[in-house]
Amino acid sequence: MKAQNTAVAEAHVEKKESVFWEYAKSIFVALALALAIRVFVIQPFEIPSGSMEETLQIGDRILVNKFFYGTQIPFSDGRILKIRDPARGDVVVFEFPGDRTKDFIKRVVGLPGDQIEIIGKKVYVNGKIEDNPHAVHKTGEVIPGVQGPRDNLGVIKVPADAYFVMGDNRDSSYDSRFWGYVRHEDIKGLAFLKYWSWDSEKWRVRWERLGRPVD
């Protein structure tokens, strides 16, 4: 009888261990899938500044499609499974060239080879006024070019495999006017959906913004 009880106890322990390992494997697979999705497919980002107002507001949380421009191969600049290159008007998340530990979000204004010029706040792309209904100016002050490039910038040509980006809040955006271009390999993905929005000043959820696309 004692031997029988011992065998039953051992079987019970083995069953508990088996259940434990099944749970452990399930959790591991779930974590691995979540990590893979975050690294290669979709990643959430939070908007920390007002440089993209009114398109994106402080406290918006967005989803970024990381495979649209091609999935980046780890530890290299190569990409695979690309659908297309960034297009003029896309809202993109990228590594800030001045500090690659930081992510910035801006709108693509100039493509490789484009000529960009800014005259009195008006942006010209290849000699034509930029077509961007989302751009806003919140101050009427025009800064001369000798004082800074915010409102006046001489003709420049976007290098190959690089992009000229600007925030939609043109008077309050630190962008390509000040620090130059974004390399293609530094672009992480295309912003496409607002899934959460919190107004910290009014302490409320901006329900009207939830589930809306990033235009």
C-alpha positions as CSV (number, residue, x, y, z in Angstrom):
1,M,0.0,0.0,0.0
2,K,2.8,2.3,0.9
3,A,4.5,1.8,-2.5
4,Q,1.1,2.4,-4.2
5,N,0.7,5.7,-2.4
6,T,4.2,6.7,-3.3
7,A,3.5,5.9,-7.0
8,V,0.3,8.0,-6.9
9,A,2.2,10.9,-5.3
10,E,4.9,10.8,-7.9
11,A,2.3,10.7,-10.7
12,H,0.6,13.7,-9.2
13,V,3.9,15.6,-9.0
14,E,4.7,14.7,-12.6
15,K,1.2,15.9,-13.7
16,K,1.7,19.2,-11.8
17,E,5.1,19.6,-13.4
18,S,3.7,18.8,-16.8
19,V,0.9,21.4,-16.4
20,F,3.5,23.9,-15.2
21,W,5.7,23.4,-18.3
22,E,2.7,23.6,-20.6
23,Y,1.8,27.0,-19.0
24,A,5.5,28.1,-19.2
25,K,5.7,27.2,-22.9
26,S,2.4,28.9,-23.7
27,I,3.6,32.1,-21.9
28,F,7.0,31.9,-23.7
29,V,5.4,31.5,-27.1
30,A,3.0,34.4,-26.3
31,L,5.9,36.7,-25.2
32,A,7.9,35.7,-28.3
33,L,5.0,36.5,-30.6
34,A,4.4,39.8,-28.9
35,L,8.0,40.7,-29.2
36,A,8.1,39.7,-32.9
37,I,5.0,41.8,-33.6
38,R,6.5,44.8,-31.8
39,V,9.9,44.5,-33.6
40,F,8.7,43.6,-37.1
41,V,5.0,44.4,-37.6
42,I,3.3,47.0,-35.4
43,Q,4.6,49.2,-32.6
44,P,2.7,51.7,-30.3
45,F,4.1,55.2,-29.8
46,E,3.0,58.1,-27.6
47,I,3.0,61.7,-28.8
48,P,5.0,63.8,-26.3
49,S,4.9,67.3,-28.0
50,G,2.7,69.6,-30.0
51,S,4.8,69.6,-33.2
52,M,2.2,67.7,-35.2
53,E,-0.9,69.5,-34.0
54,E,-3.7,69.4,-34.9
55,T,-3.1,66.1,-36.7
56,L,-1.7,64.6,-33.6
57,Q,-2.1,66.0,-30.1
58,I,0.0,65.6,-26.9
59,G,-1.3,62.4,-25.2
60,D,-2.3,60.7,-28.4
61,R,-1.2,57.1,-28.7
62,I,-0.7,55.7,-32.2
63,L,0.1,52.5,-34.0
64,V,3.0,52.4,-36.4
65,N,3.2,50.0,-39.3
66,K,6.8,48.7,-39.3
67,F,6.7,46.5,-42.4
68,F,5.1,48.9,-44.9
69,Y,8.5,50.3,-45.9
70,G,10.1,47.0,-45.5
71,T,11.0,45.0,-42.4
72,Q,14.5,45.9,-41.2
73,I,16.9,43.1,-40.9
74,P,18.4,43.1,-37.3
75,F,21.9,44.5,-37.0
76,S,21.9,45.8,-40.6
77,D,20.5,48.6,-42.8
78,G,18.8,46.0,-45.1
79,R,15.1,45.6,-45.4
80,I,12.9,42.9,-46.8
81,L,9.2,42.5,-47.8
82,K,8.9,46.2,-48.7
83,I,5.4,47.3,-50.0
84,R,6.6,50.8,-51.1
85,D,9.0,53.6,-50.2
86,P,7.8,56.6,-48.1
87,A,5.7,59.0,-50.1
88,R,5.1,62.7,-49.8
89,G,2.4,63.3,-47.1
90,D,3.2,60.2,-45.1
91,V,3.4,60.6,-41.3
92,V,6.5,58.6,-40.3
93,V,8.3,57.7,-37.1
94,F,12.1,57.7,-37.3
95,E,15.3,57.8,-35.2
96,F,16.2,61.4,-34.7
97,P,19.6,61.9,-36.5
98,G,20.9,64.1,-33.6
99,D,20.2,61.4,-31.0
100,R,19.3,57.9,-32.1
101,T,18.0,57.0,-28.7
102,K,15.0,59.3,-29.5
103,D,12.1,58.7,-31.9
104,F,10.5,61.7,-33.8
105,I,7.3,61.8,-35.8
106,K,6.9,64.2,-38.7
107,R,5.3,64.4,-42.2
108,V,7.3,63.7,-45.3
109,V,7.5,66.8,-47.4
110,G,10.5,66.2,-49.7
111,L,11.5,63.0,-51.5
112,P,15.0,62.0,-52.7
113,G,16.0,64.5,-55.4
114,D,13.3,67.1,-54.6
115,Q,14.1,70.8,-54.4
116,I,12.7,72.5,-51.3
117,E,12.4,76.2,-50.7
118,I,10.5,78.2,-48.0
119,I,9.5,81.8,-48.6
120,G,7.5,83.6,-45.9
121,K,6.2,80.4,-44.4
122,K,5.1,79.0,-47.7
123,V,6.8,75.7,-48.7
124,Y,7.7,75.1,-52.3
125,V,8.4,71.6,-53.6
126,N,10.0,71.5,-57.0
127,G,8.8,75.1,-57.6
128,K,5.2,74.4,-56.6
129,I,3.5,75.3,-53.3
130,E,3.2,72.3,-51.0
131,D,-0.2,70.5,-51.0
132,N,-0.7,69.8,-47.3
133,P,-4.1,70.8,-45.9
134,H,-2.9,69.7,-42.4
135,A,-0.2,72.4,-42.0
136,V,-1.0,75.2,-39.6
137,H,0.6,78.4,-38.5
138,K,-0.2,79.6,-35.0
139,T,1.7,82.9,-35.2
140,G,1.7,85.6,-37.8
141,E,5.3,86.5,-37.1
142,V,7.6,85.8,-40.1
143,I,11.3,85.2,-39.1
144,P,13.8,86.5,-41.7
145,G,16.1,83.9,-43.2
146,V,19.2,85.6,-41.6
147,Q,17.7,84.9,-38.2
148,G,16.7,81.3,-38.8
149,P,15.2,78.8,-41.3
150,R,11.8,78.4,-39.7
151,D,9.9,80.7,-42.2
152,N,12.5,81.3,-44.9
153,L,14.9,78.7,-46.4
154,G,16.9,78.9,-49.6
155,V,16.6,76.3,-52.2
156,I,18.0,72.9,-51.1
157,K,18.1,69.5,-52.8
158,V,17.2,66.4,-50.9
159,P,20.0,63.8,-51.2
160,A,19.4,60.3,-52.6
161,D,17.9,57.9,-50.1
162,A,16.9,60.7,-47.7
163,Y,13.8,62.7,-46.9
164,F,12.9,66.2,-45.8
165,V,10.3,66.1,-43.0
166,M,8.3,68.8,-41.2
167,G,5.8,68.9,-38.4
168,D,2.2,70.1,-39.2
169,N,2.5,72.7,-36.5
170,R,4.9,74.7,-38.6
171,D,5.7,77.4,-36.1
172,S,6.5,75.0,-33.3
173,S,8.3,72.1,-34.9
174,Y,11.9,71.1,-34.7
175,D,12.4,69.4,-38.1
176,S,14.5,69.2,-41.3
177,R,14.6,72.9,-41.5
178,F,16.9,72.9,-38.5
179,W,18.8,69.7,-38.5
180,G,18.7,68.3,-42.1
181,Y,17.4,65.1,-43.6
182,V,16.2,61.7,-42.5
183,R,17.9,58.7,-44.0
184,H,15.6,55.9,-45.3
185,E,17.2,53.4,-43.0
186,D,16.3,55.5,-40.0
187,I,12.6,55.5,-40.7
188,K,10.8,53.0,-38.4
189,G,7.4,53.0,-40.0
190,L,4.2,54.6,-41.1
191,A,1.8,56.1,-38.5
192,F,-1.7,54.8,-39.3
193,L,-4.1,54.7,-36.3
194,K,-4.9,56.6,-33.1
195,Y,-5.9,54.0,-30.6
196,W,-5.9,56.1,-27.4
197,S,-5.8,59.8,-26.5
198,W,-5.5,61.4,-23.0
199,D,-5.9,65.1,-22.3
200,S,-3.8,65.7,-19.2
201,E,-4.9,69.3,-18.9
202,K,-8.6,68.5,-18.7
203,W,-8.0,65.1,-17.2
204,R,-10.2,63.3,-19.7
205,V,-10.2,60.8,-22.5
206,R,-10.6,62.3,-26.0
207,W,-13.1,59.7,-27.1
208,E,-13.7,61.4,-30.4
209,R,-10.1,60.6,-31.5
210,L,-10.0,56.9,-30.7
211,G,-9.9,54.6,-33.6
212,R,-9.3,57.5,-36.1
213,P,-6.7,57.1,-38.9
214,V,-3.6,59.3,-38.9
215,D,-4.2,61.4,-42.1
